[in-house]
Amino acid sequence: MSMTMLPGISSTIMKTVRTISSTALQITSKMHTSSPCDSKTNTPEIKPMKKKPKKKPVKTQPPPALCSILVCGEHKTIQKELGHDLLIDVLAGFILSKDIQVSKVALMSNISVYRKNLDLIIRRRDLPQDLDPEIKVGRFSPKDDRIIKENWSYLLKQTKRESHLEENEAIEQIFVSSEKDQGLKKNILGYFLSQGLPTSRLATEVFNRAKILLCAKKGDFTPDEDKIIADFVKREGRKWSMLSEQLRRVNVDSVKRRYEMLGLDYKCGPYTAKEDEILLREVFIANKNILTNGSILSDDWKRIGEKLRRNPWNVRKHWSGCLEPTLLRHHAGTLHMDVRKVLIDHLLEHQMNYAQDVNWKELVKLPKFAGSTTRYLQRKFDSMRTNTGKMYPELSEEQLTTEAIQRWYNISKRNSTKKKEEYHEELVAFYLANIYPVVRDK
């Protein structure tokens, strides 16, 4: 990653300490109890009417202050030097000729960040420390993504000089084949793609987001991709970033995991009770304090995966998504609480419409989510959002808000959770009988 300040522009689980014992796991068991009345009478109790909680007023941010894109002297210089052969010159020339209005604070921080691979998103820590706090970084919502894609389609339509130029070819020229030294021209495109966004964003980040939206490939790996992966590693070695770029996959780790699975006879499907018991024993052998510091070495996951004959990444995912939350919620006294309704109500109360609006690390610190992990709550939210989309297929990504999820939750059929609860109880019983005493005494 390289970052340059372009010339002419001024750069303006709550790690709640949960204590089981002074020498063992630090986890607090919070139990809420209530006692019945000591005496009863025949007089019917008159219950006050419950007042519906008032919704907090929606906080609306004022629209960003705007200015002409040509306020930047470098843009005027580029406008005079643009040619007509390269597509990026044609697009930049069209934008500058329209003298569009752009976020003033973003233009005053006209930073260019070069990202070659799709997985390398821009984070605030990659940017200057004195970056204006008004500029939002990351957390693009479905609405933001829609606006960016619509702006790209409009720009391409307005500047299409050759009828045979397909959109895929244009995407290839602009986002894949363009050179590193075209940062300022890419920023000009980024300002156009930012038109209509509700908050100020750096043009370089919006351009990078458009690259991910338009170029990244999602879904299962195809047989053709499997062949490319195998041939590439044989020829070039384990250069995962280069390989993921060739495949146009956002997640480098997923490409690496895919290679590790090729030709191996890993077990798939649900985990058995016996496998879960083995997994519990092994993770606590690797780290007796795993419930408080939450990590073990990758070599340990590999060793456990080999013992279970399962993919190490899948084993780790099963631990963090199922077994770890079960034990934490047991210690917090929330094992059988349906956290979904609590989560929906909280997000609605605080006007959080999408997962991108939520600070999951801060959310798990709240007492109402005691025993939950960020991954556990995110999986619950994603699962509910997926089910909402299946019930209401007419809804777009932007329309799949927390309010829509609440509508699904209120009318969806509740399946019996008896078997799941029994399984959780058996798992906890095994943990308390075979693992917790050993860990506590160490």
Secondary structure, DSSP 8 states (H G I E B T S, - for coil): -EEEE-TT-----------S-TTS-------------S---SS----------------------EEEGGGSHHHHHHHHH--SSSHHHHHHHHHHHHT-EEEHHHHHT-EEEE--STT----GGGS-TT--TTS--S---HHHHHHHHHHHHHHHHHH---TT--HHHHHIIIIIS--GGGHHHHHHHHHHHTTT-SS---HHHHHHHHHHHHH-B-SS--HHHHHHHHHHHHHH-S-HHHHHHHHTBS-HHHHHHHHHHTT-----S---HHHHHHHHHHHHHH-TTHHHH----HHHHHHHHHHHTS-HHHHHHHIIIIIHHHHHHHHHT-TT--HHHHHHHHHHHTT--SGGG--HHHHTTSGGGTT--HHHHHHHHHHHHHHHHHH-TT--TTT--HHHHHHHHHHS-----HHHHHHHHHHHHHHHHHTHHHHHH-
